[in-house]
Each structure stands twice: as structure tokens, then as C-alpha cells.
């Protein structure tokens, strides 16, 4: 098979495979309440990976099955969720944002520091954007023209799209931060003070 034919076959079976993964996790939860079980983490890790690579094909599957997965299922994947706020597809960004909002309600201590740092330091979001740009470009290279074929108008449109992605990521951080502030305002202020002091010490040492 050519790579194109193989890619089509893979995409054609993805919805069924993801549905199976969702069902498998639910069945395992009924027999094993340990959400940190290695096989449970493996299931959610694979779901997150295919969502990032094939969002258009899997949108309906994820929207349908989101409620079947408790937030604890994603607890050990939180470090992998935040970079997805920079995903070029709005559906993935929205899905992950809503997921992190639910985690903020159920397990605020797990994401509080990352959210406070992200909302108070634009440079962190710029670093995430710069780091992940190459990753997403490689994954979606087959749907984009090569750099040699992109004219100035295309480059300008690409810059605008990147700016929109950064704004969307900032909005996502803000939404999660608002939920944390409503439910844990005192702790949020303490973490903000802690982060501010760390930055002050770091700047004084520089």
C-alpha cells in the first residue's frame, strides 16, 4: 500500500478504535476503581494522542463519550493537556479547555500552580507556542503547502492564524483561572504571591 492508501485506511478505522478505547476504560472502571492503574493511563494517553492527530475524524466520538470518562482518568496526563491548549484546531483547544475546567473543579491542587504561572506570565505561553509549533507543523504537513510554495499572502495569513492561536490559548487559561478563583480564591492569591516572589528573586539574581 502507498502511504496515502495506508493513511486512508487508518483514518477509516479510527472512530471504531476510539469507541473501543472508551468502552474499555468504562468496563475497567467497573472492575477496578484504581484510575492510576497503568492500563487506564495507557488508554487515556492513546485517546489524547489520536485526538491531537485526527481531530476532525474523531470530533463526534469525543463529544459523545466525554461524559463517560471521569476527570480522574486524566489526572496523570495533566502535563500533556496544557500543551494541547495551543493546538491549531479549535475543537481540540475547546475540548481540552473544558476538560481542564472540570479538573479545576474536582482536583484544583493539581493544576493551580500551572494555571497561575500561565495566566500571569505571557512569556510562558510564548515558550509553549514556540516549542509546539514545529510539532504541529510536522503532524499536519501533509495538509499544508511547502515553504517554497507559500507566497507573501499565505505567510501573512499564517502569522494571523498563529496570533489567533495564542489569543485562544490565553483565553483558555483565563477561563480555567476564573473557575479556580471562584472556588479557591484564597489559595489562588497565595500561589500568585509565591510565583511573584520567585520571579523577584530570580530577577535580582540575574
C-alpha positions as MATLAB code, in Angstrom:
seq = 'XXXXXXXXXXXXXXXXXXXXXXXXXXXXXXXXXXXXXXXXXXXXXXXXXXXXXXXXXXXXXXXXXXXXXXXXXXXXXXXXXXXXXXXXXXXXXXXXXXXXXXXXXXXXXXXXXXXXXXXXXXXXXXXXXXXXXXXXXXXXXXXXXXXXXXXXXXXXXXXXXXXXXXXXXXXXXXXXXXXXXXXXXXXXXXXXXXXXXXXXXXXXXX';
ca = [
       0.000    0.000    0.000;
       1.108    3.532   -0.675;
       1.433    5.875    2.293;
      -1.685    7.698    1.079;
      -3.751    4.500    0.943;
      -2.444    3.415    4.327;
      -3.350    6.788    5.800;
      -6.885    6.481    4.477;
      -7.271    3.034    5.983;
      -6.010    4.246    9.339;
      -8.434    7.176    9.351;
     -11.331    4.935    8.380;
     -10.946    2.693   11.433;
     -10.077    5.407   13.970;
     -13.678    6.087   15.128;
     -14.254    2.403   15.863;
     -10.919    2.092   17.650;
     -11.587    5.153   19.828;
     -15.076    3.932   20.676;
     -13.481    0.664   21.776;
     -10.986    2.524   23.976;
     -13.767    4.491   25.655;
     -15.779    1.320   26.271;
     -12.711   -0.497   27.568;
     -11.988    2.230   30.092;
     -15.569    2.228   31.359;
     -15.538   -1.570   31.734;
     -12.221   -1.492   33.589;
     -13.518    1.194   35.937;
     -16.366   -1.124   36.944;
     -13.943   -3.868   37.950;
     -11.022   -1.731   39.097;
     -11.520    1.610   40.853;
      -7.837    2.490   40.665;
      -7.775    5.221   37.997;
      -3.974    5.326   38.244;
      -3.706    1.753   37.033;
      -1.101    1.577   34.267;
      -3.562    0.221   31.707;
      -6.040    3.021   32.456;
      -3.340    5.631   31.959;
      -2.340    3.943   28.711;
      -5.923    4.151   27.411;
      -6.334    7.867   28.130;
      -2.843    8.580   26.802;
      -3.675    6.952   23.482;
      -7.011    8.751   23.278;
      -5.296   12.084   23.793;
      -2.687   11.250   21.171;
      -5.162   10.349   18.423;
      -7.330   13.346   19.267;
      -4.351   15.601   18.637;
      -3.550   13.966   15.310;
      -7.036   13.311   13.878;
      -9.405   15.838   15.473;
     -11.739   16.208   12.511;
     -12.408   12.477   12.163;
     -12.860   11.956   15.912;
     -14.840   15.020   16.936;
     -18.208   13.268   17.197;
     -16.730   10.301   19.075;
     -15.104   12.516   21.701;
     -18.134   14.758   22.112;
     -20.329   11.704   22.621;
     -18.059    9.917   25.092;
     -16.675   12.815   27.119;
     -19.192   12.349   29.912;
     -18.296    8.680   30.235;
     -14.788    9.482   31.438;
     -14.389   10.917   34.950;
     -11.871   13.692   35.385;
      -9.694   11.415   37.493;
      -8.981    9.457   34.319;
      -6.848   12.378   33.103;
      -5.089   13.094   36.387;
      -1.707   11.695   35.394;
      -1.885   13.285   31.946;
      -2.300   16.879   33.089;
       1.219   17.877   31.924;
       0.235   16.659   28.449;
      -3.081   18.532   28.447;
      -1.710   22.053   28.789;
       0.317   21.991   25.528;
      -2.901   20.987   23.699;
      -4.306   24.421   24.510;
      -2.052   25.517   21.657;
      -3.444   23.010   19.155;
      -4.246   24.544   15.725;
      -7.760   23.041   15.701;
     -10.293   24.967   17.760;
     -12.245   21.831   18.657;
      -9.213   20.295   20.355;
      -8.490   23.513   22.231;
     -12.106   23.765   23.401;
     -12.235   20.101   24.374;
      -9.051   20.321   26.441;
     -10.112   23.636   27.975;
     -13.400   22.142   29.171;
     -11.525   19.108   30.438;
      -9.120   21.261   32.455;
     -12.040   23.295   33.801;
     -13.616   20.076   35.097;
     -10.281   19.088   36.630;
     -10.070   22.540   38.244;
     -13.388   21.852   39.946;
     -12.545   18.328   41.099;
      -8.768   18.497   41.679;
      -7.757   22.187   41.829;
      -4.491   21.427   43.607;
      -3.243   19.506   40.566;
      -3.363   22.414   38.137;
      -3.367   25.516   40.321;
       0.316   26.357   40.001;
       0.472   25.787   36.231;
      -2.592   27.944   35.628;
      -1.387   30.797   37.828;
       2.008   30.795   36.123;
       0.361   30.663   32.706;
      -2.085   33.470   33.399;
       0.485   35.815   34.950;
       3.353   35.253   32.544;
       2.827   35.768   28.811;
       6.356   34.569   28.152;
       5.384   31.067   29.311;
       2.660   30.943   26.683;
       5.078   32.222   24.071;
       7.516   29.447   25.000;
       4.756   26.848   24.710;
       3.755   28.297   21.364;
       7.319   28.272   20.038;
       8.018   24.760   21.312;
       4.858   23.208   19.902;
       4.775   24.989   16.538;
       7.223   22.570   14.951;
       5.392   19.565   16.393;
       2.014   20.525   14.963;
       3.518   21.594   11.653;
       5.097   18.173   11.212;
       1.881   16.392   12.110;
      -0.194   18.404    9.646;
       2.492   18.804    6.969;
       0.505   16.654    4.565;
      -2.320   19.192    4.542;
      -0.138   22.261    4.023;
       1.993   23.537    1.168;
       5.767   23.540    1.470;
       7.506   26.751    2.490;
       8.859   27.250   -1.024;
       5.310   27.393   -2.375;
       3.928   29.821    0.174;
       3.679   33.364   -1.121;
       3.622   36.502    0.974;
      -0.148   36.457    1.377;
      -0.027   32.915    2.686;
       2.718   33.859    5.131;
       0.652   36.760    6.390;
      -2.378   34.528    6.847;
      -0.208   32.034    8.714;
       1.030   34.770   11.057;
      -2.541   35.842   11.719;
      -3.532   32.252   12.466;
      -0.645   31.887   14.917;
      -1.680   35.087   16.668;
      -5.240   33.819   16.908;
      -3.970   30.578   18.425;
      -2.019   32.492   21.065;
      -5.083   34.588   21.899;
      -7.207   31.433   22.123;
      -4.675   29.873   24.477;
      -4.691   32.975   26.660;
      -8.493   32.840   26.766;
      -8.354   29.185   27.789;
      -6.002   29.973   30.664;
      -8.306   32.795   31.707;
     -11.386   30.548   31.762;
      -9.620   27.930   33.886;
      -8.215   30.618   36.169;
     -11.685   32.100   36.705;
     -13.022   28.744   37.868;
     -10.124   28.339   40.294;
     -10.612   31.886   41.600;
     -14.293   31.298   42.243;
     -13.756   28.116   44.219;
     -10.305   28.650   45.765;
      -9.718   32.396   45.807;
      -7.566   32.411   48.949;
      -5.252   29.663   47.719;
      -5.019   31.315   44.282;
      -3.842   34.564   45.881;
      -1.241   32.677   47.908;
       0.096   30.924   44.816;
       0.204   34.246   42.931;
       2.233   35.743   45.769;
       4.552   32.738   45.752;
       5.095   32.993   41.983;
       5.682   36.736   42.237;
       8.340   36.247   44.894;
      10.103   33.553   42.880;
      10.272   35.892   39.898;
      11.519   38.744   42.050;
      14.322   36.594   43.474;
      15.185   35.287   40.018;
      15.374   38.799   38.557;
      17.512   40.030   41.446;
      19.962   37.190   40.851;
      20.147   37.999   37.125;
];
